Amino acid sequence: MAEIKSHEFEGFAERSARSYKLFVVYGPDRGLVSERASILAERTGVALKDPFSLIKLDIADLQRDHGRLVDEAGAIGLFGGDKLLWVRGAANEKYLVDALQFLAESPLAGTFVIIEAGDLKKGSLLRKAAESSRNVIAIPCYADDTRALNALIDSELSAAELRITPDARQALLELIGGDRIASRNELKKLALYCRGQGSIEEHHVTEIIGDASAISVDDAVDAVLSGNAANFLHAMQKIISSKTAIFLVIQSCLKQFQLMDAIRAEMDEKRISSTQALQTLGRHLHFRRKPIVEQALRTWSPEAIARETNRLQSAVLQTRKRASLEDTIALHTLLSTTLQSARR
């Protein structure tokens, strides 16, 4: 098993990353997942601006063609040289796990693969496949603790040639930490706001820093399921300001409806309650989210869930075909689903 702990990542990326070909970066801090995947991509030495060397794939691309990852890995580049396959939005898709295991057993000399995933629970298929192979590096990304946040603050403010008072630092620590990219963006904003000041005071922090301590895609999905348009718009505003990809929200919403579809089928087949079905199929859900999902199961019929699942899948496909309209398509679709939930 090759797992890189948080405090080991910087040293690993600097000295050893180039020696490996397969990486699975996962965790609840999506910003940190994205940041570390980007660092690994740079360390591969692949020309990231060359479309023949870097191939970016969303999980929706692999859903339509389960063998595409292996096919792309084995394809010979038009101009030769190393190439990088970068997969985003992964969870525990069996076809992806199968592809990863195949590539781990038969690694290709000039091909790197980076897989970005969400919060994989211990024992989940993708995490287990990564941790059990000597040829795959598993990199968990959890929310920054106080030590990591202080290091991030020092790094960003030092680069801007700014100092910070103890009171200002404490106030800052209370407002950042839920998502690495959101935290970094808030620090850059603070540094810009205080440029030329020399030292950052507590009032500077309260004047300019927003609450980036609890940005979560799950908040937006829960608002969609609850039919709460105000909460949905508030959650989306935080997500957008954190520079988190809106595509992740519509993808998570689709997965939630797919789970609800499986749970309703289980309920009908075994004639059990939603509570009983959630004990098995919903084990990975956080306990605070289960009442929301249970309520949605009572208000959405199996036929309505199937229709909405198809509509969300179509929207995901449209975001891939029309990249320039990705955010607009995702927002429009999610708000429509929220209003559907409210009417029910």
N, C-alpha and C positions, 0 to 999 in steps of 0.2 A: 504494500500500500504506500502511495506517495501523496501525502496530504500536506499542504503548505499552510501553516498557521499564520494569523494576521501579522504577528510581529516578525515573521520570517520572510514575508513576501518581498520586501524591498531588496534584501540581500539575494534572494533567489532570482528575482527578475534581473538584477544586475550581473550576477555571476553564472547562473546555471540554466536560465530559461531556454537559451538557444540549443541546449543539449536534448530537449524533448520536443515531441511533435504534436502530442494530443493534450488538450487542456479542457477541463470542465470548471467553469467559474460560476458559483451559485450562492444564493443567500437572500435574506429578506431586504438587505440594503441594495436596492437596484442601482442606485447611483454608484456605489462602490464596485458592484459587479461590472458595470459598464467601464468605469475608470481603470480597473485592473485588467480587463480584457483588452482595452486600448493599449495599455503599457506592454502587455505580452505581444500584441500585434507588432508594436514597434521593435521589440527585441528579436523578433524572428528574422529581421533583416530583409523581409519581402518588400518590394516596391508597392507601398500602399496606395499610391495614386495611379497605378497601372491597372486598368480593368481586366487585363489578362492574368495578372498575378494575384489580385485580391478578388475573391468571389464572396459576396455577402448574401446569406440566405436567411429568411425568416422561417419559423417553423411551419407557416402556412405553405411555403414552397415545397417543403418535404411532405406535408400532408397529401399534396396532389401527386407526388412521385416519391414513394417510399425508398426507392433505390438511388435517388439522386446524389446523396452525399457520397456514397461509395463510388458512383460513376464519375462524379467530379474529381474525387481524389485520384482516381486511376487515369483520368484523361491527361494526355500529353499537351502541355502548353504550346501555343502557336509559335512563340519565340524562345521556348525553353526557360530554364531558371526555376527557382523555388516559387511556390504559390501558397496562399493562405485561404482556407475555407473558414468563414466566420459565421456561425449559426446563432441567431438571436431568438429569444422567446421560448426556449425549450422548457419542458417539464419532465414527464416520465413516459413519453411516447415510446412504445415498444420498438417500432421500426428504427428510431434514433438510437436506442440502446443496442439493438442488434448491429447497426452500422458501426457504432463506436467499438463494440467488442470485436468485430471483424477487422477494423483498422488497427486495433491494439495487437491483434494476433499477427497481422501482416502489415506492419508499418511501411509506408512509402517514403523513400529517401528524401524527395524534394517537396513533400506536402506537409503543411502544418494545419491543424484543425483546432479552432477555439469555439467552444460551445458556451453560450451564456444562458443560464437557467435561473429560475426563481428560487423560492425557499424549499429546497429538497429536504424532506424529513429523513432521519436516519433509517436506513433499510429500504428507501425508495429505489426503484429500478436503476435510474440514471446514476444516482449517487453511489449505489452499491457497485455498479459496473466500473465506475471511475476509481473507487477506493480499492477495489480488488485486483486491479491491473497494475503491474510494475511499469507499464509504458504510458500510463495516463496520469497526469497531474491534476489532483482535485484541489480547488482553492475556494474555501468557504468565505463568505463576506457577510459579517454581522455588523449591526449598528456600532458606530465608534463609541468606545468607552471614554472616560474622562481623560485618560492618558493620551489616547489617539487624538482626541479633539484638541487638547492643548498643543500637541505636536503640529496639528493642522493649522491652528491659529498662529503659532510661532512661525511656521513656514510661510504662510501667506503674508503676514504683516512684516516679517523680516524682508521679504522680497520688495515690499512697498516702502521700506525704511521707516516703519512706524513702530512705536512702543505702545503698550497698553497697560492701564492701571489695574491693580488687583480687583477693584469693584467692577470695572468695566469687563474684565475677563469673566468674572463670576456671572454677570448679567448675560454675557454672550454665551456661556456654556449652557444656560437655561433655555436658549432660543435655537440652538443648532444641535445636530446630532442624529436626526432620523434618517437622513439620506446624504451620502458623501457629496454628490454633485450639488445638491441644494445647499449644503453647508459651505462648500467652497465658493459657490456663487454669492452667497450672503457675505462672506468674508471679502470677496473682491469688491462688492458693492460698498462695504464699510470702508475699505482702503481708499476707494475712489472718493467717497464722501469726505474723508479726513485727510486727503492729500494736502501736504504743506503744514499740517497741524503739529506734526512731531510726535504727539502722544494722543492716544484715544481715551476719552473719558467715558464714564457711565452714560451720560446724557446723549453722547454720540450713538451709542449702541441702541438705546431706547428710541431714538429719533428715526433711525434708518433701517434697523434689522427687523425682518418679519419672522414669524414663528415657523422655522424649518425643522422643528424637532419631531414632527409626527406626520410627515407626508407619506401617504400610503395609497396605493392603487386599490387596495381592499376597501377603503373608505368610499371611493367613487362607486365601486361595484355594489357595495351594500346600499348606497343611496339609490342606485338603479333598481335593485330588487325591492326596496321599500317604497319606491314611487315618490321619493322625496326630492323634488326638483331643486329646491333651495340648497339642500345639503349636497346634491350632485354638482351644482354649479360652483359651490364653495370649494368642494374637493378638487374639481377640475382647475379652478383658479390657482390653487396651491401647486398642483401637479405641473401646470404650464409654467408657473413662475420658477419652479425648480429645474426646468429644462428636461423633465422626464418625458420620454416619448409617449404621446397620447395613444399610439398603437398598442402599448402594453395594456391600457385600460380596456379597449375593445376586445383584445385577445383574452384577457382575464375574464371579462364578462361572458364571452363565448364559452370558455371552459366551465364557467359556473352553470350556464344553461345546459351544457352537455352532461354535467354531473347531475343536475336536477332531472334530466331526461332519464338517466340510468336509475336514479332513486325512484322515480315514479314507476318505471317498469318493474323494479324490485317490489314496490308496494303492491302493484296490481297482481303480479305473479304469485307472491306469497301471502297476499291479503294481510299485510301488516301495516302498522301506522308509520307516519313519517319519522317519528321519534325512533322507532325500532330500526328503520332503514338507515337512518343517519348514524346509528351506532356502528354499522359496518362500513357502508360506502362513504360516510362523512367523517371518518376517524381523524383525518388530517386537518379538518377545519378547526380554527380557534374557537374555544368555547363561547366567546362573546359573539361570534358570527352565526352560530348554529340556530338561535331563535329567529334570525332574519331569514335564513334559508328555509327553515321550517314553515314560517309564515308564507313565504313565496310558493312553497309546494302546495299550500292550501288554496292559494288564489290563482295559480296558473294551472290550467288543465293540461293533460298530456299532449293534446292536439295543439294548444297554444304554445307550449314549450317547443314542440317540434317546428312550428312555423317560425318562431322567434330565433331558434337555433339556425335555421336555414337563412334567415334574413341577416343575422350577424356574420355567418360564413360568407355570404355574398358581399357584405360590406368589407370584410377583411380582404377578399379577393380584389375588390375595387380599389382599396388603398394601395395594393401592390401594383395594379395596372396604371393608376393615376397618382403617382407619388407626390406630385405638386399639390394635390387636393387631399392628401392623407388626413391631415388634422380636421379639415372641414367635414369630410365623410364620416370620420370616427365620432366627432362631436354630435353631428346631426343624428346619426344612428343611435348613439347612446341616450341622447335626450328623448328621442322617440320611444325607446324601450322604457325609459323612466316614466314617461307619461302613460304608456300602456299599463305599467305596474300600478300607477295611481288610479287609473280607471277601474282596475280590478279590485 
